[in-house]
Amino acid sequence: MIALDNRAWTRLTTAKACLNAVMTVAGYKERCGRMACHPYNPDRPEESTWWLFPPVRRSGNWPAYHMGKFIFRVLPDSNALFVGLHVEKGIGAKLAQAFETQRAATLALGPDWIWHRFLANLTDGSVEAAFETIRKRSGMAPWIFLDAGPAGDEQRFHPARSKYAFQCPEGNRIVLQSHYMGEQGIPFAENAIDLADLRDRLERLADPQGDMIWVNLWVGCTVGRKRLDRLPPWDGADFWHKALEPLAHWVLRPE
């Protein structure tokens, strides 16, 4: 369980409610236009993690593993929402062939995946600048969550997966808050002390052994669902302006 230092709270108690509130915000609509939304669990949408991303017409909007996505989720074992950016690393093309043909094409890490650009941006100042904007607007240190393990959509939130949680209190510095090593992990990721270190660890997954590991990377803010006296609750406009808009660069297609 991660010790969250929540300095904000919201009356929006589910990921879906938060997503719906953001979608009504004028600034969001002006910047993003029409976006696709998708739940992790369509059978239980009120309890599910949700994503927002540009429509993917060629595949009926889902899966969209290769894209940057806004993510809305309730953090496990906590009374907090996480809102931010979701970037994924796929598996090697040869390994993906073990899946049925149509699915293999969506799981194989290709040159068009946002993963590559985001890793490069970890050290060119872009991510650091986005984090600084989040800190100034929200008054909170942004989080980086990593989840690594077997490929396949049904495994993404499996407890056997390796998990890492960092906070980014200033500049490009990151501080490990929790770490759980599952069946497969990211070599030495827990020792990373800044964004350049983290990029180095993630780039090591380019070797043949790393081809086997799927990675979910989330960056953003945690907001509690318990009332904090003397602080106004976050609404959709707060989530957009303070947590999501600084990360929109990795979600929206370049013009």
C-alpha positions in Angstrom: 0.0 0.0 0.0 1.4 3.4 -1.0 1.3 6.3 1.6 -0.4 9.1 -0.3 0.2 12.6 0.8 -3.1 14.0 -0.6 -3.3 17.7 -0.7 -6.4 17.8 -2.7 -9.8 16.1 -2.6 -12.8 15.6 -4.8 -16.5 14.7 -4.5 -16.1 12.7 -7.8 -15.9 9.2 -6.3 -15.4 7.1 -9.4 -13.1 7.2 -12.4 -16.1 7.4 -14.7 -17.6 10.4 -12.8 -14.2 12.2 -13.1 -13.9 11.5 -16.8 -17.4 12.7 -17.4 -16.7 15.9 -15.5 -13.5 16.6 -17.4 -15.4 16.1 -20.7 -17.7 19.0 -19.9 -14.9 21.5 -19.4 -14.6 24.2 -22.0 -10.8 24.1 -22.1 -10.8 20.4 -22.6 -13.3 20.5 -25.4 -11.4 23.4 -27.1 -8.0 21.6 -26.9 -9.1 18.0 -27.5 -12.2 18.1 -29.6 -13.9 14.7 -29.9 -12.2 11.9 -28.1 -12.9 8.2 -27.7 -13.4 6.8 -24.2 -13.1 3.2 -23.1 -13.5 1.3 -19.8 -11.1 -1.4 -18.7 -14.1 -3.5 -17.6 -17.2 -2.8 -19.8 -19.3 -5.1 -17.6 -18.7 -2.9 -14.5 -18.3 0.6 -15.9 -18.9 2.4 -12.6 -16.0 0.6 -10.9 -13.7 0.5 -13.9 -10.6 2.3 -15.0 -11.3 4.6 -18.0 -9.3 6.1 -20.8 -9.7 9.1 -23.1 -7.8 9.2 -26.4 -8.1 10.3 -30.0 -10.3 8.0 -32.1 -8.6 5.1 -33.8 -10.9 4.5 -36.7 -9.0 1.7 -38.3 -9.6 -0.6 -35.4 -12.9 0.6 -33.9 -11.1 2.7 -31.3 -9.7 -0.3 -29.3 -7.2 -1.5 -28.5 -5.1 1.7 -28.4 -2.0 0.4 -26.8 0.3 2.3 -29.0 -1.2 5.7 -28.1 -0.8 8.1 -25.2 -4.1 8.1 -23.3 -5.6 10.1 -20.4 -6.3 7.6 -17.6 -8.8 7.8 -14.8 -8.6 5.1 -12.1 -9.1 4.5 -8.4 -5.8 3.4 -6.9 -5.9 0.0 -5.3 -6.0 -0.1 -1.5 -6.4 3.6 -1.2 -9.2 6.2 -1.1 -7.8 8.2 -4.0 -8.3 8.8 -7.7 -5.3 8.8 -10.1 -5.6 11.0 -13.2 -2.9 11.4 -15.7 -1.2 10.0 -18.8 -0.9 6.3 -19.7 2.0 5.1 -21.9 2.5 1.5 -22.8 5.5 -0.7 -23.9 4.5 -3.6 -26.1 6.3 -6.9 -26.6 8.6 -8.1 -29.4 7.1 -8.9 -32.7 8.3 -12.6 -32.6 6.8 -13.1 -29.1 3.5 -11.4 -30.2 3.1 -14.1 -32.9 2.2 -16.5 -30.0 -1.1 -14.6 -29.9 -3.8 -15.0 -32.5 -3.0 -13.0 -35.7 -5.2 -9.9 -35.2 -4.3 -9.4 -31.6 -0.6 -10.0 -32.3 -0.5 -6.9 -34.5 -1.8 -4.7 -31.6 0.6 -6.1 -29.0 3.9 -5.8 -30.9 5.9 -2.7 -30.0 6.3 -0.8 -33.3 8.1 2.4 -34.3 4.8 4.4 -34.1 4.3 3.7 -30.4 4.3 6.8 -28.2 6.6 4.8 -25.8 9.6 5.8 -27.9 8.9 9.5 -27.9 8.0 9.6 -24.2 11.3 7.9 -23.3 13.2 10.4 -25.4 11.3 13.2 -23.7 12.3 12.0 -20.2 15.7 13.6 -20.9 15.1 16.5 -23.3 13.3 18.7 -20.7 9.7 18.0 -22.0 8.6 15.7 -19.1 10.4 17.9 -16.6 8.6 21.0 -17.8 5.2 19.2 -17.7 5.9 18.1 -14.1 6.9 21.6 -13.1 3.6 22.9 -14.6 1.7 20.3 -12.6 3.5 21.2 -9.4 2.7 25.0 -9.9 -0.9 24.4 -10.7 -1.8 21.7 -8.2 0.6 22.4 -5.4 1.5 18.7 -5.4 4.4 16.5 -6.6 3.4 14.4 -9.6 3.6 10.6 -9.5 5.2 8.0 -11.8 3.7 4.5 -11.5 5.2 1.6 -13.4 3.6 -1.8 -13.8 5.6 -4.6 -15.5 5.0 -8.2 -16.4 3.5 -10.6 -18.9 1.8 -9.3 -22.0 -1.9 -9.5 -22.6 -4.7 -7.1 -21.7 -6.2 -9.5 -19.0 -2.9 -9.3 -17.1 -2.5 -5.6 -16.8 -3.6 -5.2 -13.2 -2.6 -8.7 -12.0 -1.1 -8.7 -8.5 1.9 -10.8 -9.7 3.2 -8.0 -11.8 6.1 -5.8 -10.6 5.1 -2.4 -9.4 7.1 0.8 -8.8 5.9 4.2 -7.5 7.9 7.4 -7.6 7.2 11.0 -6.7 8.8 13.9 -8.5 9.3 16.7 -5.9 11.5 19.0 -7.9 13.2 19.3 -11.3 14.0 15.9 -12.7 14.5 14.2 -9.3 12.4 11.2 -8.5 12.0 9.5 -5.2 10.9 5.8 -4.8 7.9 5.5 -2.6 7.1 1.8 -3.0 8.3 -1.2 -4.9 7.0 -4.8 -5.4 8.9 -7.3 -7.4 6.7 -9.8 -9.3 7.5 -12.5 -11.8 9.1 -10.1 -14.2 10.4 -6.6 -13.6 12.4 -3.7 -14.9 16.1 -4.2 -14.0 17.2 -1.8 -11.3 14.3 0.5 -11.8 13.9 0.9 -8.1 17.4 2.5 -7.9 16.5 5.4 -10.3 17.0 8.8 -8.8 16.1 11.1 -11.7 14.3 11.0 -15.0 17.6 10.2 -16.9 18.2 7.2 -14.6 14.6 6.0 -15.3 15.0 6.3 -19.0 18.2 4.3 -18.8 16.4 1.5 -16.9 13.5 1.5 -19.3 15.7 1.4 -22.4 17.4 -1.7 -21.1 14.1 -3.5 -22.0 15.1 -3.2 -25.7 17.2 -6.3 -25.4 15.7 -9.8 -26.2 14.8 -10.5 -22.6 12.9 -7.2 -22.4 10.8 -8.2 -25.4 8.9 -10.4 -23.0 7.8 -7.6 -20.7 4.8 -5.4 -21.1 5.0 -2.1 -19.2 2.3 0.3 -18.2 3.7 3.7 -17.3 1.4 6.3 -15.6 2.3 9.9 -14.7 -0.1 12.3 -13.1 -1.8 13.3 -9.8 -3.5 11.5 -7.0 -6.6 13.2 -5.4 -8.2 11.9 -2.3 -11.9 11.1 -2.0 -12.0 12.1 1.7 -13.0 15.7 2.6 -10.1 18.0 3.6 -11.3 20.9 5.6 -10.5 24.4 4.4 -9.8 23.1 0.9 -12.3 23.3 -2.0 -12.9 20.0 -3.8 -11.5 19.5 -7.2 -14.0 19.5 -10.0 -13.6 18.6 -13.7 -12.0 22.0 -14.5 -9.4 21.4 -11.8 -8.6 17.9 -13.0 -8.2 19.2 -16.5 -6.1 22.4 -15.8 -3.9 21.0 -13.0 -3.3 17.4 -13.9 -4.3 16.6 -17.5 -3.7 19.6 -19.7 0.1 19.7 -19.0 0.3 16.1 -20.3 -1.9 16.6 -23.4 1.2 16.8 -25.6 1.5 13.0 -25.4 -2.1 12.3 -26.1 -3.1 14.5 -28.9 -1.8 13.9 -32.4 0.8 16.4 -33.7 -0.9 19.0 -35.9 
